[in-house]
Amino acid sequence: MNPNLARLQPYPFEKLRALFAGIEPPAHLKPIRLSIGEPQH
């Protein structure tokens, strides 16, 4: 395998998951769905 693969940075969604780890939204607020792709009706 290419030895430079270890130098790659994490994917953006992996970074977001790490940033949001342990954060809980306020229970009294409705979630805002941020879907990517086809509309979710």
C-alpha distances in whole Angstrom, upper triangle without the diagonal:
4,6,9,8,10,13,14,17,18,19,23,24,22,24,28,27,27,30,32,31,35,37,39,42,45,47,50,47,46,42,41,39,36,35,32,33,36,39,40,44
4,5,6,9,10,11,15,17,18,22,23,22,23,26,27,26,29,31,31,34,36,39,41,45,46,49,47,46,42,41,38,35,34,32,32,36,39,40,43
4,6,7,8,10,14,16,18,22,24,21,22,26,26,25,28,30,30,33,35,38,40,44,46,49,47,46,42,41,39,36,35,33,34,37,40,41,45
4,5,5,7,11,14,16,19,21,19,20,24,24,23,25,28,28,32,33,36,38,42,44,47,45,44,40,39,37,34,33,31,32,35,38,39,43
4,5,6,9,11,13,16,18,16,17,21,21,21,23,26,25,29,31,34,35,39,41,44,42,40,37,36,33,31,30,28,29,32,35,36,40
4,6,8,10,13,16,18,15,16,20,20,19,21,24,23,27,29,32,34,38,40,43,41,40,36,35,33,31,30,28,30,34,36,37,40
4,6,10,12,15,18,16,15,19,20,19,21,24,24,27,29,32,34,37,40,42,40,40,36,35,33,30,30,28,30,34,36,37,41
4,7,9,12,14,13,13,16,17,17,19,21,22,25,27,30,31,35,37,40,37,37,33,32,30,27,27,24,26,30,32,33,37
4,7,9,11,10,9,13,14,13,15,18,19,22,23,26,28,32,34,36,34,33,30,28,27,24,24,22,24,28,30,31,35
4,6,8,6,7,10,11,10,12,15,15,19,20,23,25,29,31,33,31,30,26,25,24,21,21,20,22,26,28,28,32
4,6,5,7,9,10,11,13,15,16,19,20,23,24,27,29,32,29,28,24,23,21,18,18,16,18,22,24,24,28
4,5,5,6,9,10,11,12,14,18,18,20,21,25,27,29,26,25,21,20,18,15,16,14,17,20,22,23,26
4,5,5,6,9,10,10,12,16,16,18,19,22,24,26,24,22,19,17,16,13,13,12,15,19,20,20,24
4,5,5,6,9,10,11,14,15,18,19,23,25,27,25,24,21,20,18,16,17,16,19,22,23,23,27
4,5,5,6,9,10,14,14,17,19,22,24,27,25,24,21,20,19,17,18,17,20,24,25,25,28
4,5,5,6,8,12,12,14,15,19,21,23,21,21,17,16,15,13,15,15,18,22,22,22,25
4,5,5,6,10,10,13,14,18,20,23,21,20,17,17,16,14,15,16,19,22,23,22,25
4,6,5,9,10,13,16,19,21,24,23,23,19,20,19,18,19,19,23,26,27,26,29
4,6,9,9,12,14,17,20,22,21,21,18,18,18,17,19,19,23,26,26,25,29
4,6,5,8,10,14,16,19,17,18,15,15,15,15,17,18,22,24,24,23,26
4,6,9,11,15,17,20,19,19,17,18,18,18,19,21,24,27,27,25,28
4,6,10,13,15,18,18,19,17,18,19,19,21,23,27,29,29,27,29
4,7,10,12,15,14,16,14,15,16,17,20,22,25,27,27,25,27
4,7,8,12,11,13,11,14,15,17,19,22,25,27,26,23,25
4,6,9,8,9,8,11,13,15,18,20,24,25,24,21,23
4,6,6,9,9,12,15,17,20,23,27,28,26,23,24
4,6,8,9,13,15,18,21,24,27,28,25,23,23
4,7,10,13,16,19,21,25,28,28,25,23,23
4,6,9,12,15,18,22,24,25,22,20,20
4,7,9,13,15,19,21,21,19,16,16
4,6,9,12,15,18,19,16,14,15
4,6,9,13,16,16,14,12,13
4,6,9,12,13,11,9,11
4,7,10,11,10,10,12
4,6,8,7,7,11
4,7,8,9,13
4,7,9,12
4,6,9
4,6
4
